[in-house]
Each structure stands twice: as C-alpha cells, then as structure tokens.
Amino acid sequence: MLELDDDSFQYHEIMSDKEKYKSGADILIVEDDESIARLINLHLQAAGYSTYCCGDGDSALECIRDGSWRLVVLDRMLPGVSGMKVLRKIRKSSTHANVPVLMVTALSQASERVHGLNEGADDYLAKPFEPAELVARAKALLRRNRFVEKGVAVTNPIQLDLEAPVVFEGDQRVELRPLEYKLLKILMEKPGKTRSREYLLDHVWGRDVFVEARTVDVTVKRLRKALKQIGRKKCVETVRSMGYRFIPPTE
C-alpha cells in the first residue's frame, strides 16, 4: 500500500488547475473527503493513470461537461449536487452517457447498491475499501469500455455495430452503455444458447471483479429498456433458474 505521509500533497492542488481536465486525464475522481480523494488519486496514478480530482457535485458537472473522461470515480454523498444527481446527468448526456462510472459510497446496504446500479452506475464499491480492489475495478471498467473489434455482427434483422456501442435494425438505432453492449454481444454470438449468470459475470465483468449475480439482472433490465426503443425488448429472454439467452426476431 502506498504511504499517505507526504506533507507536500495538498487536496486543493489536485483541484485547482482547471486546465488539467481539458488535457486528456484518464479518470475523474469526485470525492469530498480529502484523505479518501488523496488515497484514490495516489493509487490510480501508481497504476499508470492520469487523474483529476474535484470535491463537490457542481465542480464534477463542470469537469464532465468540459472534459473527455475514460472513467469517473464518483462518491455518492457530495456537497451541493449529490452523487446520484451527477450520475443521472452523465447518463442523460448526449456526449458522456457511455462513460463508465464507479460509485464509491459509505452506504453499504444492498438496496443502496441496487438503486445505484439501476440509476446507471457500472460498478459499486463500499467504504472502507482496499485500494487494490478499487484499482482492479477501475481497470476492469476501462477494459470493458475499449471497443477494438471491427465490422458488424448480424443476427437477422438486428445488427450490432462492433466499432461503436450501437445496436440497430433498419433505420432505428439505439446507443448502449458499455456493460449492456458487451452483454448483448455475448448473447448474440450464440443465438438461442442460454448463458448462466456466472458465465456472464466472468465474460462481461471479468473474473477479477467481485460483483453479485444480481448485477446481471439489473444490466439485463437496462438492456431490455434500451432494446424497447427499436421494438425488440423480448429478444433477451429469461430462462428460469438458468440465465439468459438471445432469441432472434422472426419478423
């Protein structure tokens, strides 16, 4: 673990350079607790990422609006605009809706985690946490959001764009979040084949990330809501006590 005894580090120093978040930092850290912000910042930088920190919801919205982020580490309870409101703003944004969000919170109840996931968080980490786990989760989210394959996967008549997180049918298109996109891609690769929650956890979230099976259900729910926009909500079918499968439309 990195030591936290560097007196030269000042919390305001990682918040004061406004131009920093316009110059290509990887990760935005939104945390009002100085010691926790410092801990997250040091460990992510040690893992090789460039970071920028802000300490309240209003500053976070400004950073998100003006920056280009690969990941947002977001505290749920913030001064001013709450973390949940910041999350909702991100998901409603036309330019930042697909940025992965790792929510960090002192509220560890399962209901709070489910609420955060339903609102659009990609992962959830309860305080106090091990810095190594936070870094592992951040790495996993960044891997998921890297779309490097080329071409288009087709499951007649639905098409999945492999250069962008988009599913379309004819002239109807819907943009997906990273987890929804990867989950749908895996299901579409083997139409009609049931994939267990455990399989999906391993292949969408990764074996090095610790998430509950319930997280799969939440992501499927969000995916169906997105597919509803092109009239194909029922293509992702629940197989009771087993998992999920993709059923190609017949018309």
C-alpha positions in Angstrom: 0.0 0.0 0.0 1.2 3.5 -0.8 2.0 5.6 2.3 0.0 8.7 2.9 2.5 10.7 4.8 3.6 13.1 2.0 3.0 16.5 3.6 3.7 18.2 0.3 0.4 16.9 -1.0 -2.5 19.3 -0.7 -6.1 18.4 -1.7 -6.7 21.8 -3.3 -3.7 21.3 -5.5 -5.4 18.4 -7.4 -8.5 20.6 -7.7 -7.0 24.0 -8.6 -5.6 23.5 -12.2 -8.8 23.9 -14.2 -7.0 23.2 -17.5 -5.9 19.8 -16.3 -9.1 18.1 -17.1 -9.1 19.5 -20.6 -5.7 18.0 -21.4 -6.5 14.3 -21.6 -6.6 12.9 -18.0 -8.0 9.4 -17.9 -10.0 9.4 -14.7 -12.1 12.0 -12.9 -12.3 11.4 -9.1 -15.2 13.1 -7.4 -14.7 12.9 -3.6 -15.2 15.5 -0.9 -13.2 13.7 1.8 -9.6 14.9 1.4 -7.9 11.7 2.7 -10.0 9.4 0.6 -9.5 11.6 -2.5 -5.8 11.5 -1.9 -5.7 7.7 -1.4 -7.7 7.1 -4.7 -5.6 9.6 -6.6 -2.2 8.1 -5.4 -3.2 4.5 -6.2 -4.6 5.2 -9.6 -1.6 7.3 -10.5 0.6 4.5 -9.3 -1.3 2.1 -11.6 -0.3 4.4 -14.5 -3.5 6.5 -15.0 -3.6 10.3 -15.1 -6.3 11.7 -12.8 -8.1 14.9 -11.9 -10.0 15.4 -8.6 -12.9 17.6 -7.6 -14.7 17.8 -4.3 -18.3 18.6 -4.9 -21.1 17.9 -7.4 -21.2 21.3 -9.0 -17.5 21.1 -9.9 -18.0 17.5 -11.1 -20.7 18.6 -13.6 -18.4 21.3 -14.9 -15.5 18.8 -15.3 -17.7 16.3 -17.0 -19.1 18.9 -19.4 -15.7 20.2 -20.4 -13.6 17.1 -20.2 -13.2 13.8 -22.0 -13.0 11.0 -19.5 -12.4 7.3 -19.7 -13.8 6.7 -16.2 -15.5 8.6 -13.4 -15.0 7.5 -9.8 -17.9 9.1 -8.0 -18.8 9.5 -4.3 -22.5 9.1 -3.7 -22.7 11.8 -0.9 -21.3 15.1 -2.1 -21.8 18.8 -1.1 -24.0 20.7 -3.4 -25.3 18.4 -6.2 -25.4 14.8 -4.9 -23.5 12.0 -6.5 -26.8 10.4 -7.7 -27.8 13.6 -9.5 -24.3 13.7 -11.1 -24.8 10.1 -12.2 -28.2 10.9 -13.7 -26.7 13.9 -15.6 -24.0 11.7 -17.0 -26.5 9.1 -18.3 -28.7 11.8 -19.8 -25.8 13.5 -21.6 -25.6 13.2 -25.4 -21.8 13.1 -25.3 -20.9 11.4 -22.0 -23.7 8.8 -21.5 -21.3 5.9 -22.1 -18.5 6.9 -19.7 -18.2 4.1 -17.1 -19.0 5.2 -13.5 -17.6 3.5 -10.4 -19.6 4.7 -7.5 -18.0 4.8 -4.1 -20.1 5.2 -1.0 -20.4 4.7 2.7 -23.9 3.4 2.2 -23.3 -0.4 2.0 -26.8 -1.8 2.1 -27.8 -4.0 -0.8 -30.8 -1.8 -1.5 -28.5 1.2 -2.0 -26.2 -0.7 -4.3 -29.2 -1.9 -6.4 -30.5 1.7 -6.5 -27.2 3.0 -7.8 -26.9 0.3 -10.4 -30.5 0.9 -11.6 -29.6 4.6 -12.0 -26.7 3.8 -14.3 -23.6 3.1 -12.2 -21.4 0.4 -13.8 -19.9 -0.8 -10.5 -20.3 -0.1 -6.8 -17.7 0.0 -4.0 -18.5 0.4 -0.3 -16.3 2.3 2.1 -13.9 1.4 3.6 -12.3 -0.3 0.7 -8.9 -1.8 -0.1 -7.1 0.5 -2.6 -6.0 -2.6 -4.6 -9.7 -3.6 -5.1 -10.6 -0.1 -6.3 -7.7 -0.2 -8.8 -8.8 -3.6 -10.0 -12.4 -2.5 -10.5 -11.2 0.6 -12.4 -9.0 -1.5 -14.7 -11.9 -3.8 -15.4 -14.3 -1.0 -16.3 -11.7 0.6 -18.6 -11.2 -2.8 -20.3 -14.9 -3.2 -20.8 -15.1 0.2 -22.4 -12.4 -0.5 -25.0 -14.1 -1.4 -28.3 -11.3 -2.5 -30.7 -13.2 -5.0 -32.9 -14.1 -4.1 -36.4 -17.2 -4.8 -38.6 -20.8 -5.6 -37.8 -22.3 -8.6 -36.1 -25.6 -9.6 -37.6 -28.5 -11.5 -36.1 -31.2 -11.0 -38.7 -32.7 -8.5 -38.6 -30.8 -6.9 -35.7 -27.3 -5.7 -36.2 -24.7 -4.9 -33.6 -22.1 -2.3 -34.6 -18.6 -3.5 -33.5 -17.0 -0.1 -33.9 -19.4 1.7 -31.6 -21.7 0.6 -28.8 -24.8 0.7 -31.0 -27.5 -1.8 -31.9 -29.8 -1.1 -34.8 -32.5 -2.5 -37.0 -33.1 -0.8 -40.3 -33.1 3.0 -39.6 -33.7 2.5 -35.9 -30.6 2.9 -33.8 -30.0 2.9 -30.0 -26.8 3.6 -28.2 -25.9 1.2 -25.3 -23.9 1.6 -22.2 -20.6 -0.4 -22.1 -21.9 -3.3 -20.0 -25.2 -3.6 -21.9 -23.3 -3.6 -25.2 -20.9 -6.4 -24.1 -23.6 -8.5 -22.6 -25.7 -8.2 -25.7 -22.7 -9.1 -27.9 -22.0 -12.2 -25.9 -25.7 -13.3 -26.1 -25.9 -12.6 -29.9 -22.8 -14.6 -30.6 -24.8 -17.8 -29.8 -28.4 -17.1 -30.5 -30.7 -19.4 -28.6 -27.9 -20.6 -26.2 -28.6 -20.0 -22.5 -25.8 -18.2 -20.7 -25.8 -18.5 -16.9 -25.3 -15.5 -14.7 -21.9 -16.9 -13.6 -20.8 -17.1 -17.3 -22.0 -13.6 -17.9 -20.3 -12.3 -14.8 -17.0 -13.9 -15.9 -17.2 -12.7 -19.5 -18.7 -9.3 -19.1 -17.4 -8.1 -15.7 -14.3 -10.3 -15.6 -13.1 -12.9 -13.1 -11.0 -10.4 -11.2 -14.0 -8.2 -10.3 -16.3 -9.0 -7.4 -19.9 -8.3 -8.2 -23.1 -10.0 -7.2 -25.2 -12.2 -9.6 -28.0 -9.6 -9.1 -25.9 -7.2 -11.1 -26.5 -9.3 -14.2 -30.3 -8.9 -13.7 -30.0 -5.2 -13.3 -27.9 -4.9 -16.5 -30.4 -7.1 -18.4 -33.2 -4.9 -17.3 -31.4 -1.8 -18.6 -30.6 -3.6 -21.9 -34.2 -4.6 -22.4 -35.3 -1.0 -21.8 -32.8 0.1 -24.5 -33.9 -2.6 -26.9 -37.5 -1.5 -26.4 -36.6 1.7 -28.4 -36.3 -0.5 -31.5 -39.2 -2.7 -30.5 -37.1 -5.7 -29.6 -37.3 -5.9 -25.8 -38.3 -9.6 -25.8 -35.2 -10.7 -27.7 -33.4 -11.1 -24.4 -35.2 -13.9 -22.8 -35.0 -15.2 -19.2 -34.5 -18.9 -18.8 -35.8 -19.6 -15.3 -33.2 -20.8 -12.8 -30.6 -20.9 -15.5 -29.8 -17.5 -17.0 -30.5 -15.6 -20.2 -30.5 -16.2 -24.0 -30.9 -14.1 -27.2 -33.8 -15.1 -29.4 -33.6 -13.7 -32.9 -36.8 -12.0 -34.1 -38.7 -13.9 -36.7 -40.1 -10.8 -38.4 
